[in-house]
Amino acid sequence: MKQQLSISVKQPCSEDYNQFKPTACGGFCNSCDKEVIDFRRMSDGKLKAYFKINKENTCGIFATSQLKTYTFEDEKGRHTSSFNFLRVASVAFISLISLQNIQAQQIQRPTQTVQKVSAFDSEKQTEATYSKTEFLKGTVSDTSSPLPGVNIILKGTTIGTSTNFDGEFEFPETLKEGDILVISYIGFETQEIAIKKNQKPLEIVMRDDVCILVGKVAVKEVYESKPNLWQKIKGIF
């Protein structure tokens, strides 16, 4: 069974969050006389875990992209899915071992070919290899400090990397003029950067995403049952 949590804000608060007294989880609002939780840096997983326990009387500040419907399976569903995955993985592993044994019996020892390489050719190959490994580097930060874990993806692909603890990154592929990098991080606006000719190292400053200060968070639970065998077969057609 799948469970959905829909998080929304019906009546945004007009108080200035920056004027709140800092607390361990956010800030204290004197008008409401309660703590306002800062959810902006929370991942989807942490948000779901929080609202699975705290479903009422929560005030918080969010990035607009976080106000949506979250889906996750209950404990029984996760255990069943894990069991099915292990069962399929076991069958696949046994099949792979059998295939490798068959292929091993058919493999013939390849003929070795020795090619002489002059010192000049070796030097040229070394230079060519070095030039190919000069990848774009850069740093990502907010207005005050480096940001670790920022995603840097080549637009239209799954090729990318993320920043280290010091906000530094090195892109794993050679980029050409006109390529676009998509920079994203929870709680900040997603940026797109076009690569220029002879691009220098990037220094990216992330901007806070538009946030909504919540007077009260509305959490709606929706349960969705798994389809039975007949529904699965019907869905194919």
C-alpha positions as CSV (number, residue, x, y, z in Angstrom):
1,M,0.0,0.0,0.0
2,K,1.3,3.4,-0.9
3,Q,0.8,6.5,1.3
4,Q,0.8,10.1,0.1
5,L,1.4,13.2,2.1
6,S,0.3,16.5,0.5
7,I,2.0,19.5,2.1
8,S,0.5,22.9,1.5
9,V,0.1,26.4,2.9
10,K,-3.4,27.8,3.1
11,Q,-2.7,31.0,5.0
12,P,0.9,32.3,4.7
13,C,2.1,34.3,7.7
14,S,3.2,37.9,7.3
15,E,5.8,37.9,10.1
16,D,9.4,38.4,9.2
17,Y,11.3,35.2,9.8
18,N,14.6,37.0,9.8
19,Q,13.5,38.8,13.0
20,F,12.8,35.6,14.9
21,K,15.0,34.4,17.7
22,P,17.1,31.5,16.4
23,T,16.3,28.0,17.8
24,A,17.8,24.6,17.2
25,C,15.3,23.8,14.4
26,G,14.4,27.3,13.1
27,G,13.2,30.4,14.9
28,F,10.7,31.5,17.6
29,C,7.7,33.6,16.6
30,N,6.6,35.9,19.4
31,S,3.3,36.6,17.7
32,C,2.3,32.9,17.6
33,D,4.3,32.1,20.7
34,K,5.7,28.9,19.0
35,E,8.7,27.6,17.1
36,V,8.8,27.9,13.4
37,I,10.6,25.0,11.8
38,D,13.1,25.8,9.0
39,F,12.4,23.0,6.3
40,R,14.3,24.7,3.5
41,R,17.5,22.6,3.8
42,M,15.6,19.3,4.4
43,S,15.6,16.6,1.8
44,D,12.4,14.9,0.7
45,G,13.1,11.9,2.8
46,K,13.5,14.0,6.0
47,L,10.4,16.0,5.2
48,K,8.3,12.8,4.8
49,A,9.8,11.4,8.0
50,Y,9.0,14.6,10.0
51,F,5.4,14.9,8.8
52,K,4.7,11.2,9.2
53,I,5.0,11.9,13.0
54,N,4.1,15.6,13.3
55,K,0.8,16.0,11.3
56,E,-0.8,18.9,13.2
57,N,0.0,22.3,14.6
58,T,3.3,22.7,12.7
59,C,4.6,26.1,11.6
60,G,7.5,26.3,9.2
61,I,9.3,28.1,6.4
62,F,9.7,26.3,3.1
63,A,11.1,26.6,-0.4
64,T,8.2,26.7,-2.8
65,S,9.4,23.6,-4.5
66,Q,8.8,21.6,-1.3
67,L,5.1,22.3,-1.2
68,K,3.9,19.3,-3.1
69,T,2.7,15.7,-2.7
70,Y,5.1,13.1,-1.4
71,T,4.7,9.3,-2.0
72,F,6.2,6.5,0.0
73,E,5.3,2.9,0.8
74,D,4.4,1.6,4.3
75,E,6.7,-0.8,6.2
76,K,4.9,-3.9,4.9
77,G,5.2,-2.7,1.3
78,R,8.9,-1.9,1.7
79,H,9.6,-5.4,3.1
80,T,7.7,-7.1,0.3
81,S,9.5,-5.0,-2.3
82,S,12.8,-5.8,-0.7
83,F,12.0,-9.5,-0.7
84,N,11.0,-9.4,-4.4
85,F,14.1,-7.5,-5.3
86,L,16.3,-10.1,-3.5
87,R,14.5,-12.9,-5.2
88,V,14.9,-11.4,-8.7
89,A,18.5,-10.5,-7.9
90,S,19.3,-14.1,-6.9
91,V,17.9,-15.6,-10.1
92,A,19.8,-13.0,-12.2
93,F,23.0,-13.8,-10.3
94,I,22.7,-17.6,-10.9
95,S,21.9,-17.0,-14.6
96,L,24.9,-14.7,-14.9
97,I,27.2,-17.3,-13.4
98,S,25.9,-20.0,-15.7
99,L,26.4,-17.8,-18.8
100,Q,29.9,-16.9,-17.8
101,N,30.8,-20.6,-17.4
102,I,29.4,-21.3,-20.9
103,Q,31.3,-18.4,-22.4
104,A,34.5,-19.4,-20.6
105,Q,34.5,-22.7,-22.3
106,Q,34.1,-21.0,-25.7
107,I,36.8,-18.4,-25.3
108,Q,40.1,-19.0,-27.2
109,R,43.3,-17.5,-26.2
110,P,43.8,-14.4,-28.3
111,T,46.9,-13.9,-30.4
112,Q,49.3,-11.3,-28.9
113,T,50.5,-8.5,-31.2
114,V,53.6,-6.5,-30.2
115,Q,53.9,-3.0,-31.6
116,K,57.0,-0.9,-31.3
117,V,56.4,2.6,-30.2
118,S,59.1,5.2,-30.5
119,A,59.9,7.7,-27.8
120,F,58.5,10.5,-30.0
121,D,55.1,8.8,-30.5
122,S,54.9,8.0,-26.8
123,E,55.5,11.7,-25.9
124,K,52.7,12.7,-28.4
125,Q,50.3,10.2,-26.8
126,T,51.1,11.4,-23.3
127,E,50.4,15.0,-24.4
128,A,47.1,14.1,-26.1
129,T,46.0,12.2,-23.0
130,Y,46.8,15.1,-20.7
131,S,44.9,17.5,-22.9
132,K,41.8,15.3,-22.7
133,T,41.8,15.2,-18.9
134,E,41.7,19.0,-18.4
135,F,38.2,19.2,-17.1
136,L,36.2,22.3,-16.0
137,K,36.6,23.1,-12.3
138,G,34.7,25.5,-10.0
139,T,33.3,26.3,-6.6
140,V,29.7,26.8,-5.4
141,S,28.7,28.8,-2.3
142,D,25.8,30.8,-0.9
143,T,26.4,34.4,0.3
144,S,28.4,33.3,3.3
145,S,30.0,29.8,2.9
146,P,30.7,26.9,0.5
147,L,27.9,24.5,-0.3
148,P,28.7,20.7,-0.2
149,G,26.5,18.3,-2.2
150,V,25.4,20.7,-4.9
151,N,24.4,18.9,-8.2
152,I,26.1,20.0,-11.4
153,I,24.5,18.2,-14.4
154,L,25.0,18.7,-18.2
155,K,21.6,19.7,-19.5
156,G,19.8,17.0,-21.4
157,T,22.0,14.2,-20.0
158,T,22.6,12.3,-16.8
159,I,26.3,13.3,-16.8
160,G,27.4,15.3,-13.8
161,T,29.0,15.6,-10.4
162,S,28.5,17.2,-7.0
163,T,30.5,19.6,-4.9
164,N,32.7,18.3,-2.1
165,F,32.8,19.5,1.5
166,D,34.6,22.7,0.5
167,G,32.1,23.4,-2.3
168,E,34.5,22.5,-5.0
169,F,33.9,20.3,-8.1
170,E,35.5,19.0,-11.2
171,F,33.2,18.1,-14.1
172,P,33.9,14.5,-15.3
173,E,33.6,15.2,-19.0
174,T,35.1,17.6,-21.5
175,L,32.7,20.5,-22.2
176,K,32.4,22.5,-25.4
177,E,31.2,26.0,-26.1
178,G,27.4,26.2,-25.9
179,D,27.0,23.3,-23.4
180,I,24.7,24.2,-20.5
181,L,25.3,23.2,-16.9
182,V,22.3,22.9,-14.5
183,I,23.2,23.8,-10.9
184,S,20.7,22.6,-8.3
185,Y,20.5,22.4,-4.5
186,I,17.6,22.1,-2.0
187,G,16.4,25.5,-0.9
188,F,18.1,27.4,-3.7
189,E,17.0,28.5,-7.1
190,T,18.2,26.2,-9.9
191,Q,20.7,28.0,-12.2
192,E,21.8,27.3,-15.8
193,I,25.2,28.3,-17.0
194,A,26.3,28.3,-20.6
195,I,29.9,27.3,-21.3
196,K,32.0,29.9,-23.1
197,K,35.0,29.4,-25.4
198,N,38.1,28.9,-23.3
199,Q,35.9,28.8,-20.2
200,K,37.6,29.7,-16.9
201,P,36.9,28.0,-13.6
202,L,33.4,28.8,-12.4
203,E,32.6,30.7,-9.2
204,I,28.9,30.1,-8.6
205,V,26.8,31.8,-5.9
206,M,23.5,30.2,-5.2
207,R,20.4,32.3,-4.5
208,D,17.7,31.4,-2.0
209,D,14.6,29.9,-3.5
210,V,11.4,31.9,-3.0
211,C,10.2,30.9,0.5
212,I,6.8,31.0,2.2
213,L,6.5,31.6,5.9
214,V,3.7,29.3,7.1
215,G,1.3,30.1,9.9
216,K,0.1,26.5,9.8
217,V,1.1,23.6,7.6
218,A,-1.8,21.6,6.0
219,V,-0.9,17.9,5.7
220,K,-3.3,15.7,3.8
221,E,-2.9,11.9,3.9
222,V,-4.0,9.8,1.0
223,Y,-3.7,6.0,0.9
224,E,-3.5,4.1,-2.4
225,S,-3.9,0.4,-2.6
226,K,-1.7,-1.8,-4.8
227,P,-3.4,-3.0,-7.9
228,N,-4.4,-6.7,-7.9
229,L,-3.3,-9.2,-10.6
230,W,-6.4,-8.5,-12.8
231,Q,-5.8,-4.7,-12.7
232,K,-2.2,-5.2,-13.7
233,I,-3.1,-7.4,-16.7
234,K,-5.9,-4.9,-17.7
235,G,-3.4,-2.1,-17.5
236,I,-1.2,-3.7,-20.1
237,F,-4.0,-3.4,-22.7
